[in-house]
Amino acid sequence: MQENDVVRALAALAQEVRLRVFRALVVAGPAGLTPGDLSAQLDVAANTLSFHLKELSHAGLISQERQGRNLVYRAAFDTMNALLAYLTENCCEGQACAPADAAASCHC
């Protein structure tokens, strides 16, 4: 991942509503969510949500797909994982940072 992509992604996530939207899409997994579902779940007005979805999309953190009359938004897990890999690339000088059982507790 290029440094400018990392900055764009982190800037997009550095806003409360966008962070909540992204986390909701991560939780939803590959099925994704429609804007109506996101709006209801997060109690965010549709026009506000639209702005934040556009910002996350421009950062490459989410994708959208038209299914009939609906748009379905999904977290871009490949971009998320690339961002995490970039941030932890030289972590702890190559030594294990977390206890072995911490990684086992993640059910991703």
Biopython code that builds the backbone (N, CA, C, O; Angstrom):
import numpy as np
from Bio.PDB.StructureBuilder import StructureBuilder

atoms = [
    (1, "MET", "N", (0.854, -1.168, 0.000)),
    (1, "MET", "CA", (0.000, 0.000, 0.000)),
    (1, "MET", "C", (0.901, 1.232, 0.000)),
    (1, "MET", "O", (1.879, 1.303, 0.744)),
    (2, "GLN", "N", (0.559, 2.184, -0.834)),
    (2, "GLN", "CA", (1.338, 3.413, -0.943)),
    (2, "GLN", "C", (1.003, 4.358, 0.221)),
    (2, "GLN", "O", (-0.108, 4.349, 0.751)),
    (3, "GLU", "N", (1.973, 5.154, 0.593)),
    (3, "GLU", "CA", (1.799, 6.057, 1.725)),
    (3, "GLU", "C", (0.614, 7.006, 1.534)),
    (3, "GLU", "O", (-0.122, 7.257, 2.489)),
    (4, "ASN", "N", (0.411, 7.539, 0.325)),
    (4, "ASN", "CA", (-0.720, 8.458, 0.110)),
    (4, "ASN", "C", (-2.063, 7.740, 0.257)),
    (4, "ASN", "O", (-3.044, 8.357, 0.674)),
    (5, "ASP", "N", (-2.125, 6.448, -0.077)),
    (5, "ASP", "CA", (-3.346, 5.664, 0.131)),
    (5, "ASP", "C", (-3.612, 5.465, 1.619)),
    (5, "ASP", "O", (-4.759, 5.512, 2.065)),
    (6, "VAL", "N", (-2.553, 5.243, 2.378)),
    (6, "VAL", "CA", (-2.677, 5.075, 3.827)),
    (6, "VAL", "C", (-3.212, 6.358, 4.451)),
    (6, "VAL", "O", (-4.123, 6.317, 5.277)),
    (7, "VAL", "N", (-2.652, 7.488, 4.060)),
    (7, "VAL", "CA", (-3.093, 8.776, 4.598)),
    (7, "VAL", "C", (-4.553, 9.023, 4.246)),
    (7, "VAL", "O", (-5.319, 9.488, 5.090)),
    (8, "ARG", "N", (-4.950, 8.719, 3.018)),
    (8, "ARG", "CA", (-6.343, 8.906, 2.588)),
    (8, "ARG", "C", (-7.286, 8.022, 3.411)),
    (8, "ARG", "O", (-8.349, 8.475, 3.834)),
    (9, "ALA", "N", (-6.903, 6.777, 3.636)),
    (9, "ALA", "CA", (-7.744, 5.858, 4.408)),
    (9, "ALA", "C", (-7.853, 6.294, 5.865)),
    (9, "ALA", "O", (-8.942, 6.292, 6.438)),
    (10, "LEU", "N", (-6.736, 6.662, 6.455)),
    (10, "LEU", "CA", (-6.763, 7.087, 7.853)),
    (10, "LEU", "C", (-7.551, 8.386, 8.012)),
    (10, "LEU", "O", (-8.268, 8.553, 8.999)),
    (11, "ALA", "N", (-7.430, 9.298, 7.063)),
    (11, "ALA", "CA", (-8.188, 10.552, 7.114)),
    (11, "ALA", "C", (-9.684, 10.270, 7.018)),
    (11, "ALA", "O", (-10.480, 10.915, 7.701)),
    (12, "ALA", "N", (-10.070, 9.319, 6.182)),
    (12, "ALA", "CA", (-11.487, 8.973, 6.047)),
    (12, "ALA", "C", (-12.023, 8.379, 7.342)),
    (12, "ALA", "O", (-13.166, 8.639, 7.715)),
    (13, "LEU", "N", (-11.219, 7.594, 8.020)),
    (13, "LEU", "CA", (-11.661, 6.955, 9.253)),
    (13, "LEU", "C", (-11.587, 7.886, 10.466)),
    (13, "LEU", "O", (-12.123, 7.561, 11.525)),
    (14, "ALA", "N", (-10.937, 9.024, 10.321)),
    (14, "ALA", "CA", (-10.750, 9.952, 11.434)),
    (14, "ALA", "C", (-11.951, 10.876, 11.603)),
    (14, "ALA", "O", (-11.793, 12.073, 11.843)),
    (15, "GLN", "N", (-13.125, 10.325, 11.479)),
    (15, "GLN", "CA", (-14.373, 11.070, 11.653)),
    (15, "GLN", "C", (-15.366, 10.091, 12.262)),
    (15, "GLN", "O", (-15.487, 8.963, 11.782)),
    (16, "GLU", "N", (-16.065, 10.490, 13.289)),
    (16, "GLU", "CA", (-16.894, 9.583, 14.078)),
    (16, "GLU", "C", (-17.933, 8.811, 13.260)),
    (16, "GLU", "O", (-18.030, 7.590, 13.386)),
    (17, "VAL", "N", (-18.700, 9.498, 12.437)),
    (17, "VAL", "CA", (-19.760, 8.815, 11.673)),
    (17, "VAL", "C", (-19.142, 7.849, 10.674)),
    (17, "VAL", "O", (-19.622, 6.724, 10.538)),
    (18, "ARG", "N", (-18.098, 8.254, 9.977)),
    (18, "ARG", "CA", (-17.465, 7.361, 9.000)),
    (18, "ARG", "C", (-16.875, 6.139, 9.682)),
    (18, "ARG", "O", (-16.962, 5.032, 9.152)),
    (19, "LEU", "N", (-16.282, 6.325, 10.841)),
    (19, "LEU", "CA", (-15.741, 5.180, 11.575)),
    (19, "LEU", "C", (-16.866, 4.221, 11.964)),
    (19, "LEU", "O", (-16.713, 3.005, 11.850)),
    (20, "ARG", "N", (-17.983, 4.758, 12.418)),
    (20, "ARG", "CA", (-19.131, 3.912, 12.782)),
    (20, "ARG", "C", (-19.689, 3.184, 11.564)),
    (20, "ARG", "O", (-20.040, 2.008, 11.653)),
    (21, "VAL", "N", (-19.772, 3.871, 10.434)),
    (21, "VAL", "CA", (-20.262, 3.251, 9.196)),
    (21, "VAL", "C", (-19.325, 2.120, 8.787)),
    (21, "VAL", "O", (-19.776, 1.015, 8.483)),
    (22, "PHE", "N", (-18.024, 2.392, 8.780)),
    (22, "PHE", "CA", (-17.068, 1.368, 8.380)),
    (22, "PHE", "C", (-17.135, 0.157, 9.304)),
    (22, "PHE", "O", (-17.126, -0.982, 8.835)),
    (23, "ARG", "N", (-17.201, 0.389, 10.588)),
    (23, "ARG", "CA", (-17.278, -0.726, 11.547)),
    (23, "ARG", "C", (-18.560, -1.537, 11.342)),
    (23, "ARG", "O", (-18.536, -2.764, 11.438)),
    (24, "ALA", "N", (-19.669, -0.866, 11.062)),
    (24, "ALA", "CA", (-20.925, -1.578, 10.812)),
    (24, "ALA", "C", (-20.804, -2.450, 9.568)),
    (24, "ALA", "O", (-21.325, -3.565, 9.542)),
    (25, "LEU", "N", (-20.129, -1.959, 8.546)),
    (25, "LEU", "CA", (-19.947, -2.747, 7.327)),
    (25, "LEU", "C", (-18.992, -3.910, 7.557)),
    (25, "LEU", "O", (-19.168, -4.976, 6.967)),
    (26, "VAL", "N", (-17.994, -3.724, 8.398)),
    (26, "VAL", "CA", (-17.103, -4.835, 8.746)),
    (26, "VAL", "C", (-17.894, -5.920, 9.462)),
    (26, "VAL", "O", (-17.737, -7.105, 9.165)),
    (27, "VAL", "N", (-18.736, -5.523, 10.398)),
    (27, "VAL", "CA", (-19.560, -6.485, 11.138)),
    (27, "VAL", "C", (-20.511, -7.211, 10.189)),
    (27, "VAL", "O", (-20.732, -8.413, 10.336)),
    (28, "ALA", "N", (-21.072, -6.493, 9.220)),
    (28, "ALA", "CA", (-22.026, -7.097, 8.278)),
    (28, "ALA", "C", (-21.361, -8.133, 7.382)),
    (28, "ALA", "O", (-22.030, -9.028, 6.866)),
    (29, "GLY", "N", (-20.063, -8.018, 7.196)),
    (29, "GLY", "CA", (-19.338, -8.990, 6.376)),
    (29, "GLY", "C", (-19.660, -8.862, 4.907)),
    (29, "GLY", "O", (-20.081, -7.801, 4.445)),
    (30, "PRO", "N", (-19.461, -9.954, 4.163)),
    (30, "PRO", "CA", (-19.651, -9.928, 2.706)),
    (30, "PRO", "C", (-21.073, -9.600, 2.256)),
    (30, "PRO", "O", (-21.271, -9.156, 1.125)),
    (31, "ALA", "N", (-22.054, -9.810, 3.113)),
    (31, "ALA", "CA", (-23.438, -9.500, 2.743)),
    (31, "ALA", "C", (-23.645, -8.002, 2.581)),
    (31, "ALA", "O", (-24.466, -7.576, 1.768)),
    (32, "GLY", "N", (-22.915, -7.200, 3.338)),
    (32, "GLY", "CA", (-23.031, -5.754, 3.245)),
    (32, "GLY", "C", (-24.344, -5.240, 3.788)),
    (32, "GLY", "O", (-25.142, -5.994, 4.345)),
    (33, "LEU", "N", (-24.559, -3.947, 3.619)),
    (33, "LEU", "CA", (-25.778, -3.292, 4.097)),
    (33, "LEU", "C", (-26.227, -2.254, 3.080)),
    (33, "LEU", "O", (-25.409, -1.677, 2.363)),
    (34, "THR", "N", (-27.518, -2.024, 3.024)),
    (34, "THR", "CA", (-28.057, -0.958, 2.187)),
    (34, "THR", "C", (-27.957, 0.361, 2.955)),
    (34, "THR", "O", (-27.820, 0.354, 4.179)),
    (35, "PRO", "N", (-28.023, 1.482, 2.254)),
    (35, "PRO", "CA", (-28.014, 2.769, 2.955)),
    (35, "PRO", "C", (-29.165, 2.895, 3.962)),
    (35, "PRO", "O", (-28.992, 3.474, 5.035)),
    (36, "GLY", "N", (-30.317, 2.362, 3.621)),
    (36, "GLY", "CA", (-31.451, 2.402, 4.554)),
    (36, "GLY", "C", (-31.163, 1.651, 5.834)),
    (36, "GLY", "O", (-31.485, 2.121, 6.925)),
    (37, "ASP", "N", (-30.551, 0.474, 5.700)),
    (37, "ASP", "CA", (-30.190, -0.312, 6.876)),
    (37, "ASP", "C", (-29.151, 0.421, 7.723)),
    (37, "ASP", "O", (-29.257, 0.474, 8.949)),
    (38, "LEU", "N", (-28.142, 0.986, 7.047)),
    (38, "LEU", "CA", (-27.110, 1.736, 7.768)),
    (38, "LEU", "C", (-27.705, 2.942, 8.485)),
    (38, "LEU", "O", (-27.394, 3.198, 9.648)),
    (39, "SER", "N", (-28.561, 3.677, 7.786)),
    (39, "SER", "CA", (-29.175, 4.860, 8.358)),
    (39, "SER", "C", (-29.971, 4.512, 9.614)),
    (39, "SER", "O", (-29.863, 5.199, 10.629)),
    (40, "ALA", "N", (-30.758, 3.461, 9.547)),
    (40, "ALA", "CA", (-31.564, 3.044, 10.694)),
    (40, "ALA", "C", (-30.690, 2.523, 11.829)),
    (40, "ALA", "O", (-30.907, 2.859, 12.993)),
    (41, "GLN", "N", (-29.707, 1.704, 11.486)),
    (41, "GLN", "CA", (-28.845, 1.090, 12.494)),
    (41, "GLN", "C", (-28.017, 2.136, 13.241)),
    (41, "GLN", "O", (-27.816, 2.025, 14.451)),
    (42, "LEU", "N", (-27.539, 3.150, 12.520)),
    (42, "LEU", "CA", (-26.632, 4.135, 13.114)),
    (42, "LEU", "C", (-27.330, 5.442, 13.481)),
    (42, "LEU", "O", (-26.708, 6.343, 14.044)),
    (43, "ASP", "N", (-28.618, 5.548, 13.163)),
    (43, "ASP", "CA", (-29.393, 6.760, 13.421)),
    (43, "ASP", "C", (-28.719, 7.980, 12.793)),
    (43, "ASP", "O", (-28.457, 8.981, 13.459)),
    (44, "VAL", "N", (-28.444, 7.863, 11.484)),
    (44, "VAL", "CA", (-27.809, 8.930, 10.713)),
    (44, "VAL", "C", (-28.750, 9.289, 9.566)),
    (44, "VAL", "O", (-29.278, 8.407, 8.889)),
    (45, "ALA", "N", (-28.955, 10.574, 9.356)),
    (45, "ALA", "CA", (-29.827, 11.028, 8.263)),
    (45, "ALA", "C", (-29.286, 10.560, 6.919)),
    (45, "ALA", "O", (-28.073, 10.459, 6.732)),
    (46, "ALA", "N", (-30.180, 10.279, 5.992)),
    (46, "ALA", "CA", (-29.798, 9.731, 4.683)),
    (46, "ALA", "C", (-28.827, 10.629, 3.929)),
    (46, "ALA", "O", (-27.862, 10.134, 3.347)),
    (47, "ASN", "N", (-29.063, 11.942, 3.928)),
    (47, "ASN", "CA", (-28.169, 12.830, 3.177)),
    (47, "ASN", "C", (-26.780, 12.897, 3.831)),
    (47, "ASN", "O", (-25.769, 12.981, 3.133)),
    (48, "THR", "N", (-26.735, 12.860, 5.136)),
    (48, "THR", "CA", (-25.451, 12.832, 5.852)),
    (48, "THR", "C", (-24.732, 11.527, 5.573)),
    (48, "THR", "O", (-23.525, 11.516, 5.329)),
    (49, "LEU", "N", (-25.468, 10.430, 5.608)),
    (49, "LEU", "CA", (-24.881, 9.115, 5.352)),
    (49, "LEU", "C", (-24.305, 9.057, 3.947)),
    (49, "LEU", "O", (-23.216, 8.518, 3.748)),
    (50, "SER", "N", (-25.008, 9.594, 2.984)),
    (50, "SER", "CA", (-24.547, 9.592, 1.596)),
    (50, "SER", "C", (-23.185, 10.272, 1.467)),
    (50, "SER", "O", (-22.300, 9.766, 0.779)),
    (51, "PHE", "N", (-23.019, 11.411, 2.124)),
    (51, "PHE", "CA", (-21.741, 12.128, 2.110)),
    (51, "PHE", "C", (-20.628, 11.250, 2.678)),
    (51, "PHE", "O", (-19.546, 11.168, 2.096)),
    (52, "HIS", "N", (-20.884, 10.599, 3.804)),
    (52, "HIS", "CA", (-19.857, 9.785, 4.456)),
    (52, "HIS", "C", (-19.541, 8.521, 3.654)),
    (52, "HIS", "O", (-18.389, 8.090, 3.610)),
    (53, "LEU", "N", (-20.538, 7.934, 3.030)),
    (53, "LEU", "CA", (-20.296, 6.763, 2.177)),
    (53, "LEU", "C", (-19.399, 7.138, 0.999)),
    (53, "LEU", "O", (-18.516, 6.375, 0.606)),
    (54, "LYS", "N", (-19.640, 8.330, 0.442)),
    (54, "LYS", "CA", (-18.809, 8.798, -0.670)),
    (54, "LYS", "C", (-17.355, 8.961, -0.231)),
    (54, "LYS", "O", (-16.443, 8.578, -0.963)),
    (55, "GLU", "N", (-17.134, 9.517, 0.941)),
    (55, "GLU", "CA", (-15.779, 9.709, 1.447)),
    (55, "GLU", "C", (-15.077, 8.367, 1.679)),
    (55, "GLU", "O", (-13.904, 8.217, 1.339)),
    (56, "LEU", "N", (-15.779, 7.406, 2.247)),
    (56, "LEU", "CA", (-15.194, 6.075, 2.472)),
    (56, "LEU", "C", (-14.912, 5.371, 1.152)),
    (56, "LEU", "O", (-13.917, 4.660, 1.017)),
    (57, "SER", "N", (-15.790, 5.574, 0.185)),
    (57, "SER", "CA", (-15.597, 4.975, -1.130)),
    (57, "SER", "C", (-14.373, 5.560, -1.828)),
    (57, "SER", "O", (-13.582, 4.824, -2.419)),
    (58, "HIS", "N", (-14.214, 6.885, -1.762)),
    (58, "HIS", "CA", (-13.056, 7.543, -2.379)),
    (58, "HIS", "C", (-11.748, 7.087, -1.734)),
    (58, "HIS", "O", (-10.705, 7.070, -2.387)),
    (59, "ALA", "N", (-11.804, 6.723, -0.470)),
    (59, "ALA", "CA", (-10.614, 6.245, 0.232)),
    (59, "ALA", "C", (-10.347, 4.763, -0.064)),
    (59, "ALA", "O", (-9.323, 4.223, 0.355)),
    (60, "GLY", "N", (-11.265, 4.107, -0.786)),
    (60, "GLY", "CA", (-11.089, 2.698, -1.122)),
    (60, "GLY", "C", (-11.426, 1.747, 0.000)),
    (60, "GLY", "O", (-11.091, 0.565, -0.066)),
    (61, "LEU", "N", (-12.089, 2.249, 1.037)),
    (61, "LEU", "CA", (-12.400, 1.416, 2.201)),
    (61, "LEU", "C", (-13.710, 0.653, 2.068)),
    (61, "LEU", "O", (-13.941, -0.316, 2.791)),
    (62, "ILE", "N", (-14.570, 1.083, 1.147)),
    (62, "ILE", "CA", (-15.831, 0.388, 0.922)),
    (62, "ILE", "C", (-16.087, 0.280, -0.569)),
    (62, "ILE", "O", (-15.512, 1.011, -1.376)),
    (63, "SER", "N", (-16.963, -0.648, -0.912)),
    (63, "SER", "CA", (-17.393, -0.778, -2.300)),
    (63, "SER", "C", (-18.920, -0.729, -2.322)),
    (63, "SER", "O", (-19.575, -0.928, -1.299)),
    (64, "GLN", "N", (-19.461, -0.466, -3.480)),
    (64, "GLN", "CA", (-20.910, -0.473, -3.625)),
    (64, "GLN", "C", (-21.283, -1.318, -4.827)),
    (64, "GLN", "O", (-20.553, -1.383, -5.816)),
    (65, "GLU", "N", (-22.423, -1.958, -4.722)),
    (65, "GLU", "CA", (-22.932, -2.787, -5.810)),
    (65, "GLU", "C", (-24.431, -2.564, -5.905)),
    (65, "GLU", "O", (-25.133, -2.523, -4.894)),
    (66, "ARG", "N", (-24.907, -2.423, -7.119)),
    (66, "ARG", "CA", (-26.347, -2.287, -7.315)),
    (66, "ARG", "C", (-26.954, -3.687, -7.405)),
    (66, "ARG", "O", (-26.523, -4.525, -8.197)),
    (67, "GLN", "N", (-27.964, -3.909, -6.573)),
    (67, "GLN", "CA", (-28.732, -5.158, -6.606)),
    (67, "GLN", "C", (-30.190, -4.771, -6.818)),
    (67, "GLN", "O", (-30.909, -4.424, -5.882)),
    (68, "GLY", "N", (-30.594, -4.842, -8.068)),
    (68, "GLY", "CA", (-31.953, -4.408, -8.397)),
    (68, "GLY", "C", (-32.089, -2.918, -8.161)),
    (68, "GLY", "O", (-31.367, -2.121, -8.759)),
    (69, "ARG", "N", (-33.012, -2.541, -7.291)),
    (69, "ARG", "CA", (-33.228, -1.132, -6.977)),
    (69, "ARG", "C", (-32.339, -0.641, -5.839)),
    (69, "ARG", "O", (-32.275, 0.560, -5.577)),
    (70, "ASN", "N", (-31.666, -1.547, -5.174)),
    (70, "ASN", "CA", (-30.891, -1.186, -3.990)),
    (70, "ASN", "C", (-29.399, -1.091, -4.273)),
    (70, "ASN", "O", (-28.872, -1.769, -5.155)),
    (71, "LEU", "N", (-28.741, -0.247, -3.516)),
    (71, "LEU", "CA", (-27.287, -0.243, -3.466)),
    (71, "LEU", "C", (-26.888, -0.995, -2.209)),
    (71, "LEU", "O", (-27.487, -0.819, -1.149)),
    (72, "VAL", "N", (-25.880, -1.826, -2.337)),
    (72, "VAL", "CA", (-25.361, -2.551, -1.185)),
    (72, "VAL", "C", (-23.911, -2.128, -1.007)),
    (72, "VAL", "O", (-23.107, -2.195, -1.937)),
    (73, "TYR", "N", (-23.597, -1.695, 0.203)),
    (73, "TYR", "CA", (-22.242, -1.280, 0.533)),
    (73, "TYR", "C", (-21.571, -2.377, 1.345)),
    (73, "TYR", "O", (-22.186, -3.017, 2.198)),
    (74, "ARG", "N", (-20.281, -2.573, 1.051)),
    (74, "ARG", "CA", (-19.495, -3.587, 1.747)),
    (74, "ARG", "C", (-18.139, -3.000, 2.127)),
    (74, "ARG", "O", (-17.601, -2.144, 1.424)),
    (75, "ALA", "N", (-17.606, -3.462, 3.228)),
    (75, "ALA", "CA", (-16.246, -3.080, 3.599)),
    (75, "ALA", "C", (-15.288, -3.712, 2.593)),
    (75, "ALA", "O", (-15.484, -4.851, 2.170)),
    (76, "ALA", "N", (-14.266, -2.976, 2.218)),
    (76, "ALA", "CA", (-13.221, -3.498, 1.317)),
    (76, "ALA", "C", (-12.165, -4.154, 2.208)),
    (76, "ALA", "O", (-11.201, -3.516, 2.631)),
    (77, "PHE", "N", (-12.371, -5.429, 2.477)),
    (77, "PHE", "CA", (-11.502, -6.137, 3.411)),
    (77, "PHE", "C", (-10.063, -6.202, 2.924)),
    (77, "PHE", "O", (-9.138, -6.202, 3.736)),
    (78, "ASP", "N", (-9.859, -6.257, 1.621)),
    (78, "ASP", "CA", (-8.486, -6.281, 1.112)),
    (78, "ASP", "C", (-7.768, -4.970, 1.422)),
    (78, "ASP", "O", (-6.592, -4.979, 1.784)),
    (79, "THR", "N", (-8.460, -3.858, 1.285)),
    (79, "THR", "CA", (-7.866, -2.562, 1.617)),
    (79, "THR", "C", (-7.648, -2.444, 3.121)),
    (79, "THR", "O", (-6.611, -1.952, 3.563)),
    (80, "MET", "N", (-8.618, -2.893, 3.903)),
    (80, "MET", "CA", (-8.483, -2.858, 5.355)),
    (80, "MET", "C", (-7.269, -3.669, 5.794)),
    (80, "MET", "O", (-6.479, -3.212, 6.620)),
    (81, "ASN", "N", (-7.124, -4.862, 5.246)),
    (81, "ASN", "CA", (-5.996, -5.712, 5.619)),
    (81, "ASN", "C", (-4.666, -5.122, 5.152)),
    (81, "ASN", "O", (-3.655, -5.241, 5.844)),
    (82, "ALA", "N", (-4.667, -4.491, 3.986)),
    (82, "ALA", "CA", (-3.438, -3.848, 3.505)),
    (82, "ALA", "C", (-3.056, -2.677, 4.401)),
    (82, "ALA", "O", (-1.874, -2.459, 4.667)),
    (83, "LEU", "N", (-4.043, -1.926, 4.866)),
    (83, "LEU", "CA", (-3.792, -0.819, 5.781)),
    (83, "LEU", "C", (-3.213, -1.334, 7.093)),
    (83, "LEU", "O", (-2.234, -0.785, 7.599)),
    (84, "LEU", "N", (-3.805, -2.372, 7.640)),
    (84, "LEU", "CA", (-3.285, -2.955, 8.880)),
    (84, "LEU", "C", (-1.878, -3.503, 8.688)),
    (84, "LEU", "O", (-1.024, -3.349, 9.562)),
    (85, "ALA", "N", (-1.636, -4.134, 7.563)),
    (85, "ALA", "CA", (-0.301, -4.667, 7.280)),
    (85, "ALA", "C", (0.714, -3.539, 7.180)),
    (85, "ALA", "O", (1.829, -3.662, 7.686)),
    (86, "TYR", "N", (0.342, -2.446, 6.535)),
    (86, "TYR", "CA", (1.237, -1.292, 6.422)),
    (86, "TYR", "C", (1.572, -0.739, 7.804)),
    (86, "TYR", "O", (2.728, -0.433, 8.097)),
    (87, "LEU", "N", (0.549, -0.614, 8.649)),
    (87, "LEU", "CA", (0.744, -0.034, 9.968)),
    (87, "LEU", "C", (1.578, -0.921, 10.889)),
    (87, "LEU", "O", (2.237, -0.420, 11.800)),
    (88, "THR", "N", (1.554, -2.213, 10.663)),
    (88, "THR", "CA", (2.258, -3.141, 11.552)),
    (88, "THR", "C", (3.468, -3.796, 10.896)),
    (88, "THR", "O", (4.039, -4.734, 11.453)),
    (89, "GLU", "N", (3.859, -3.321, 9.739)),
    (89, "GLU", "CA", (4.931, -3.954, 8.960)),
    (89, "GLU", "C", (6.222, -4.140, 9.746)),
    (89, "GLU", "O", (6.843, -5.200, 9.665)),
    (90, "ASN", "N", (6.624, -3.157, 10.486)),
    (90, "ASN", "CA", (7.880, -3.246, 11.232)),
    (90, "ASN", "C", (7.644, -3.286, 12.734)),
    (90, "ASN", "O", (8.480, -2.833, 13.517)),
    (91, "CYS", "N", (6.532, -3.817, 13.119)),
    (91, "CYS", "CA", (6.131, -3.848, 14.519)),
    (91, "CYS", "C", (7.110, -4.671, 15.360)),
    (91, "CYS", "O", (7.488, -5.782, 14.987)),
    (92, "CYS", "N", (7.501, -4.122, 16.469)),
    (92, "CYS", "CA", (8.294, -4.831, 17.480)),
    (92, "CYS", "C", (9.553, -5.469, 16.916)),
    (92, "CYS", "O", (10.006, -6.503, 17.406)),
    (93, "GLU", "N", (10.111, -4.857, 15.894)),
    (93, "GLU", "CA", (11.338, -5.341, 15.268)),
    (93, "GLU", "C", (11.273, -6.820, 14.891)),
    (93, "GLU", "O", (12.249, -7.557, 15.032)),
    (94, "GLY", "N", (10.099, -7.239, 14.407)),
    (94, "GLY", "CA", (9.933, -8.598, 13.917)),
    (94, "GLY", "C", (9.593, -9.618, 14.977)),
    (94, "GLY", "O", (9.404, -10.792, 14.658)),
    (95, "GLN", "N", (9.508, -9.206, 16.231)),
    (95, "GLN", "CA", (9.169, -10.141, 17.302)),
    (95, "GLN", "C", (7.664, -10.139, 17.524)),
    (95, "GLN", "O", (6.972, -9.185, 17.169)),
    (96, "ALA", "N", (7.174, -11.207, 18.108)),
    (96, "ALA", "CA", (5.748, -11.297, 18.406)),
    (96, "ALA", "C", (5.377, -10.216, 19.410)),
    (96, "ALA", "O", (6.045, -10.059, 20.433)),
    (97, "CYS", "N", (4.302, -9.461, 19.120)),
    (97, "CYS", "CA", (3.897, -8.348, 19.985)),
    (97, "CYS", "C", (2.816, -8.755, 20.968)),
    (97, "CYS", "O", (2.822, -8.314, 22.118)),
    (98, "ALA", "N", (1.902, -9.579, 20.533)),
    (98, "ALA", "CA", (0.764, -9.963, 21.365)),
    (98, "ALA", "C", (0.966, -11.376, 21.881)),
    (98, "ALA", "O", (1.606, -12.199, 21.225)),
    (99, "PRO", "N", (0.433, -11.649, 23.030)),
    (99, "PRO", "CA", (0.479, -13.034, 23.524)),
    (99, "PRO", "C", (-0.185, -13.976, 22.522)),
    (99, "PRO", "O", (-1.106, -13.575, 21.810)),
    (100, "ALA", "N", (0.269, -15.200, 22.463)),
    (100, "ALA", "CA", (-0.239, -16.166, 21.483)),
    (100, "ALA", "C", (-1.742, -16.367, 21.607)),
    (100, "ALA", "O", (-2.411, -16.554, 20.591)),
    (101, "ASP", "N", (-2.297, -16.336, 22.815)),
    (101, "ASP", "CA", (-3.721, -16.554, 22.963)),
    (101, "ASP", "C", (-4.571, -15.372, 22.506)),
    (101, "ASP", "O", (-5.767, -15.543, 22.272)),
    (102, "ALA", "N", (-3.989, -14.175, 22.371)),
    (102, "ALA", "CA", (-4.736, -13.009, 21.878)),
    (102, "ALA", "C", (-5.145, -13.209, 20.439)),
    (102, "ALA", "O", (-6.276, -12.890, 20.071)),
    (103, "ALA", "N", (-4.253, -13.731, 19.611)),
    (103, "ALA", "CA", (-4.571, -13.966, 18.205)),
    (103, "ALA", "C", (-5.627, -15.068, 18.075)),
    (103, "ALA", "O", (-6.474, -15.019, 17.182)),
    (104, "ALA", "N", (-5.574, -16.042, 18.949)),
    (104, "ALA", "CA", (-6.530, -17.150, 18.889)),
    (104, "ALA", "C", (-7.937, -16.694, 19.242)),
    (104, "ALA", "O", (-8.905, -17.327, 18.822)),
    (105, "SER", "N", (-8.079, -15.596, 20.016)),
    (105, "SER", "CA", (-9.405, -15.144, 20.422)),
    (105, "SER", "C", (-10.123, -14.353, 19.343)),
    (105, "SER", "O", (-11.320, -14.095, 19.467)),
    (106, "CYS", "N", (-9.424, -13.963, 18.293)),
    (106, "CYS", "CA", (-10.040, -13.224, 17.191)),
    (106, "CYS", "C", (-10.804, -14.200, 16.304)),
    (106, "CYS", "O", (-10.243, -15.186, 15.826)),
    (107, "HIS", "N", (-12.066, -13.923, 16.091)),
    (107, "HIS", "CA", (-12.910, -14.810, 15.270)),
    (107, "HIS", "C", (-13.227, -14.171, 13.933)),
    (107, "HIS", "O", (-14.381, -14.155, 13.506)),
    (108, "CYS", "N", (-12.205, -13.644, 13.269)),
    (108, "CYS", "CA", (-12.384, -12.969, 11.986)),
    (108, "CYS", "C", (-12.523, -13.965, 10.858)),
    (108, "CYS", "O", (-12.681, -13.571, 9.702)),
]
sb = StructureBuilder()
sb.init_structure("model")
sb.init_model(0)
sb.init_chain("A")
sb.init_seg("    ")
for serial, (resi, resn, name, xyz) in enumerate(atoms, 1):
    if name == "N":
        sb.init_residue(resn, " ", resi, " ")
    sb.init_atom(name, np.array(xyz, "f"), 0.0, 1.0, " ", f" {name:<3s}", serial, name[0])
structure = sb.get_structure()
